[in-house]
Amino acid sequence: MNISLSKDNCYYLRNLPTFNSEIMLKTITTFGLLLLATQVHSAEDPWTLNLHFENDLFANTDSDYTNGVRASWVSPDLHDFIAGKQLTYDWVNRVNELLEPLHPQLSGQGKVHRNIVVSVGQLMFTPRDKFTTELGVDDRPYAGWLYTGFGYQAKTSNKLHSFEINVGVVGPAAMAQQTQNIVHDIRGLERFHGWANQLHNELGVQLVFERKRRFKPLPGKYIFGLESDLISHWGASLGNVATYLNAGAELRLGWALPKDFGRSSIRPGGEGNNPGLGNPKNRKWQVHAYLAADGRAVAHNIFLDGNSFRDSHSVSKKPWVADLAAGVSATYQRWNISYSQVFRTKEFTGQQQSQQYGSLSVSYSY
């Protein structure tokens, strides 16, 4: 394996973070403009901000998928939102007109609500041995993934279709090492010593489609007024970051179940906590427990297979991976908070054990 760097490559790596910072500044500016749009919204159909934080510290480990953060904004229904704002939000209008034929209004099936999702996130992966500076050929590569995403959702009362494109960078420009060092220094933890062996810089593109359906396995309510529903999903991802087919379901049991599509962990296309119907000010307590599963047939995973166009560290990935999550969720008026413990099967040959991590999300509708 050749992991040496030429002068030209070193110059490229030194300057990529600066370029990346400029992109991130523009992205943050765009998000700021989106937030200004909160002045024009319907109380019956608000914006929703979702914040996700995942870390294996909740399982007292520090390896494999070790940290993930994501912020996403879900717009109000596009048709209602742009009805009187076509000049101000002309780009939103054009996107809606382009994608509307994918989900035409069908008689007898209720109104189709369409939303745009804008997101930014970072994922981080490390091997088990934090102390060695040598390349651990039998353990997973160091890797980071910094991205921004643009999604489009169409939903009825019980179905949700999601399209998403994520564009970002894998490698030193993703700033995973800097992020981890800051957190470890704050917490007084030993730094990882092998980040010099991380994957090289590479532009990452990921196209995602997912379809969800919510239905009641048993009608009516149970003892103490409990009710349940089941949310199935299936989809696919295509790109040099990840290519796979996935499917799964989420079973919920609680009081006053929300009219959304679940509380999945950070997963492309899995943003189901989108605006529900009705003024959030009128929402009372909604509390439930959930059990969710997702299985993937993996054709490509850059965080295990290594860089696409350059020689880099890689391991032999497993073609079948599954996640099982158990959690609780509570909603009151504009706020929702959810937490789940996620169990993931082994992802590559030689991995010593399966993984656990915690997934926390906070949502606010405004």
PyMOL commands that set and color helices and strands:
alter all, ss='L'
color gray80, all
select helices_A, chain A and resi 7-39+56-59+78-81+90-102+172-174+176-187+195-197+223-225+280-282+302-305
alter helices_A, ss='H'
color red, helices_A
select strands_A, chain A and resi 48-55+64-74+113-126+143-155+159-170+202-215+227-239+242-255+286-301+320-332+335-344+355-365
alter strands_A, ss='S'
color yellow, strands_A
deselect
rebuild
show_as cartoon
